[in-house]
Amino acid sequence: MSEQRLPPGQYVPREFPALHYGPVPKFRQQRWDLCVYGATDSATTHRWDWSAFDELPRVEVVADFHCVTKFTIPDNAWSGVSSALMVELAPPADAATHVMVWAEYGYSANLRMDDFLRSDVLLATHHGVERISAERGYPVRLVVPHLYGWKSVKWVRAIEYLTADRRGFWEERGYHNRADPWSEQRFSYQEEPGEGPPLS
């Protein structure tokens, strides 16, 4: 991989580590659903069970994956439901500026709406030709290639539209609010004044 493709401070490891906080949840199809709520245009919650979600049109993305622990995995092939389609199916209110993506066990990560709507952002169900493994987020994980990997939430269960920014799990614990790897936005102390909401 060309060094020009590597963000500052990153390297390419021999393997793709599967890093996560807490235990790997078990997928129970009959109990699983994905909901979009918060500042929706209709002021209602949109919900898909597993069968309905898995039948949505899929897109494919090939992109590098940048972890805040400084490794980069080049040319990952992902497929799943584009974030743009989710927003089309569950429109946000005009006042919505950010999203909070929620996972099993209450894990969360915040994103600006324009980051969420990038053309290469998707709710992935497949890595390569196979279903994503449990350790990598089965059955659904968010993939946000242009930001550090903690924003690519595993085991996604909900998308909350926000009218004001709010920090997610790692952002509340000292990680950078935006997480741009090309600017090495790793930690909250690097934020400019007003760049993110106050730490709680």
C-alpha positions as CSV (number, residue, x, y, z in Angstrom):
1,M,0.0,0.0,0.0
2,S,1.3,3.4,-0.9
3,E,2.3,5.6,2.0
4,Q,0.4,8.4,0.3
5,R,-2.8,6.5,1.1
6,L,-1.9,6.1,4.8
7,P,-3.1,8.8,7.2
8,P,-0.3,10.2,9.5
9,G,0.8,7.8,12.2
10,Q,-0.8,4.7,10.6
11,Y,0.7,1.4,9.5
12,V,-0.6,-1.7,7.7
13,P,-0.6,-4.9,10.0
14,R,-0.3,-8.5,8.8
15,E,-3.8,-9.3,10.0
16,F,-7.1,-7.4,10.6
17,P,-7.6,-7.3,14.4
18,A,-11.2,-7.4,15.7
19,L,-11.3,-4.9,18.6
20,H,-14.4,-4.1,20.6
21,Y,-15.5,-3.1,24.0
22,G,-17.4,-5.6,26.1
23,P,-18.7,-9.1,25.1
24,V,-19.8,-10.1,21.6
25,P,-23.7,-10.2,21.6
26,K,-25.7,-13.1,20.4
27,F,-27.9,-12.5,17.4
28,R,-31.5,-13.5,18.1
29,Q,-33.4,-13.0,14.9
30,Q,-36.9,-13.0,16.4
31,R,-36.0,-10.2,18.8
32,W,-33.8,-8.1,16.5
33,D,-35.0,-4.9,14.9
34,L,-33.5,-1.7,13.7
35,C,-35.2,1.6,14.5
36,V,-34.7,5.2,13.4
37,Y,-36.1,7.7,15.9
38,G,-35.6,11.1,17.4
39,A,-36.0,14.2,15.2
40,T,-37.7,12.4,12.3
41,D,-39.7,14.3,9.8
42,S,-42.9,12.5,10.8
43,A,-42.1,12.7,14.6
44,T,-42.6,8.9,14.6
45,T,-40.2,5.9,14.9
46,H,-39.4,3.8,11.9
47,R,-38.7,0.2,12.5
48,W,-37.5,-2.9,10.5
49,D,-37.4,-6.4,11.7
50,W,-34.5,-8.6,10.4
51,S,-36.3,-10.0,7.4
52,A,-37.4,-6.6,6.2
53,F,-34.0,-5.0,6.7
54,D,-32.2,-7.9,5.0
55,E,-34.4,-7.5,2.0
56,L,-33.5,-3.8,1.4
57,P,-31.4,-3.0,-1.6
58,R,-27.6,-3.4,-1.1
59,V,-24.7,-1.4,-2.3
60,E,-21.0,-2.3,-2.4
61,V,-18.1,-0.2,-1.1
62,V,-14.3,-0.8,-1.2
63,A,-12.5,1.4,1.3
64,D,-9.6,1.5,3.7
65,F,-10.3,1.1,7.4
66,H,-8.4,3.3,9.8
67,C,-8.3,2.3,13.5
68,V,-7.4,4.9,16.2
69,T,-4.9,2.4,17.6
70,K,-2.8,3.2,14.4
71,F,-3.4,0.3,12.0
72,T,-5.0,0.7,8.6
73,I,-6.5,-2.2,6.6
74,P,-6.6,-1.3,2.9
75,D,-9.2,-2.2,0.3
76,N,-12.0,-3.7,2.4
77,A,-15.0,-4.8,0.4
78,W,-18.2,-4.1,2.3
79,S,-21.8,-4.5,1.2
80,G,-25.1,-3.5,2.9
81,V,-27.7,-0.7,3.0
82,S,-26.5,2.8,2.3
83,S,-27.0,5.4,4.9
84,A,-28.6,7.6,2.2
85,L,-31.3,5.0,1.6
86,M,-32.0,4.8,5.4
87,V,-32.4,8.6,5.4
88,E,-34.7,8.4,2.4
89,L,-36.9,5.7,4.0
90,A,-36.9,7.5,7.4
91,P,-36.5,11.2,6.6
92,P,-35.1,13.5,9.3
93,A,-36.7,16.7,10.3
94,D,-35.2,19.9,8.8
95,A,-33.6,20.7,12.2
96,A,-31.7,17.4,12.4
97,T,-27.9,18.1,12.3
98,H,-26.3,15.0,13.7
99,V,-27.0,11.3,14.3
100,M,-26.3,9.0,17.3
101,V,-25.8,5.4,16.2
102,W,-26.7,3.0,18.9
103,A,-25.5,-0.6,19.3
104,E,-26.1,-3.5,21.7
105,Y,-25.4,-2.9,25.4
106,G,-25.9,0.8,24.9
107,Y,-22.7,1.6,23.0
108,S,-23.0,4.7,20.8
109,A,-21.1,7.0,18.5
110,N,-22.1,10.4,17.2
111,L,-21.7,11.7,13.6
112,R,-22.5,14.9,11.8
113,M,-25.3,14.4,9.4
114,D,-23.0,15.2,6.4
115,D,-20.6,12.6,7.6
116,F,-23.4,10.0,7.9
117,L,-24.6,10.8,4.4
118,R,-21.3,10.4,2.6
119,S,-21.7,8.1,-0.4
120,D,-19.4,5.4,1.0
121,V,-21.1,5.1,4.4
122,L,-23.3,2.1,4.8
123,L,-24.9,-0.3,7.3
124,A,-22.9,-3.3,6.3
125,T,-24.1,-6.9,6.4
126,H,-21.2,-8.5,4.4
127,H,-17.4,-8.2,4.5
128,G,-16.2,-9.6,1.2
129,V,-18.6,-12.2,0.0
130,E,-19.4,-13.5,3.5
131,R,-21.7,-12.3,6.2
132,I,-19.8,-10.1,8.7
133,S,-18.5,-12.3,11.6
134,A,-19.9,-11.9,15.1
135,E,-16.6,-10.3,16.3
136,R,-16.8,-7.7,13.5
137,G,-20.4,-6.7,14.1
138,Y,-22.8,-9.4,12.8
139,P,-25.5,-8.9,11.8
140,V,-25.1,-5.2,11.0
141,R,-22.3,-2.7,11.5
142,L,-22.0,0.9,10.4
143,V,-19.0,1.5,8.1
144,V,-17.7,5.1,8.0
145,P,-14.4,4.8,6.0
146,H,-13.3,8.4,6.2
147,L,-13.3,8.5,10.0
148,Y,-11.5,6.4,12.7
149,G,-12.9,3.0,13.2
150,W,-14.7,3.6,16.5
151,K,-17.3,5.6,14.6
152,S,-18.0,2.4,12.5
153,V,-20.3,1.0,15.2
154,K,-20.7,-2.7,15.5
155,W,-24.0,-4.5,16.3
156,V,-26.1,-1.5,15.3
157,R,-29.7,-1.4,16.6
158,A,-30.8,2.2,16.3
159,I,-30.2,5.5,14.6
160,E,-31.2,8.6,16.5
161,Y,-31.6,11.9,14.7
162,L,-30.3,14.8,16.8
163,T,-31.0,18.6,16.5
164,A,-27.8,19.3,18.5
165,D,-24.5,17.4,18.8
166,R,-24.1,14.9,21.7
167,R,-21.0,12.8,22.5
168,G,-21.2,9.0,22.2
169,F,-19.6,6.3,24.3
170,W,-15.9,6.9,23.5
171,E,-16.3,10.6,22.9
172,E,-17.5,11.0,26.5
173,R,-14.3,9.1,27.5
174,G,-11.8,11.4,25.9
175,Y,-11.8,10.5,22.2
176,H,-12.1,13.2,19.6
177,N,-15.6,14.3,18.7
178,R,-15.0,14.2,14.9
179,A,-12.3,11.5,14.4
180,D,-10.7,12.5,11.1
181,P,-7.6,10.2,10.6
182,W,-6.0,12.6,8.1
183,S,-5.9,15.3,10.8
184,E,-5.0,12.7,13.6
185,Q,-8.1,13.7,15.6
186,R,-7.6,11.0,18.2
187,F,-8.4,12.7,21.5
188,S,-10.7,15.4,22.9
189,Y,-7.8,17.6,24.1
190,Q,-7.0,18.1,20.4
191,E,-10.4,19.7,19.7
192,E,-10.6,23.4,18.9
193,P,-12.8,25.6,21.1
194,G,-16.4,24.9,20.1
195,E,-15.6,21.9,18.0
196,G,-17.7,19.5,20.1
197,P,-20.2,19.5,22.9
198,P,-18.9,19.8,26.5
199,L,-17.6,16.6,28.1
200,S,-20.0,15.4,30.7
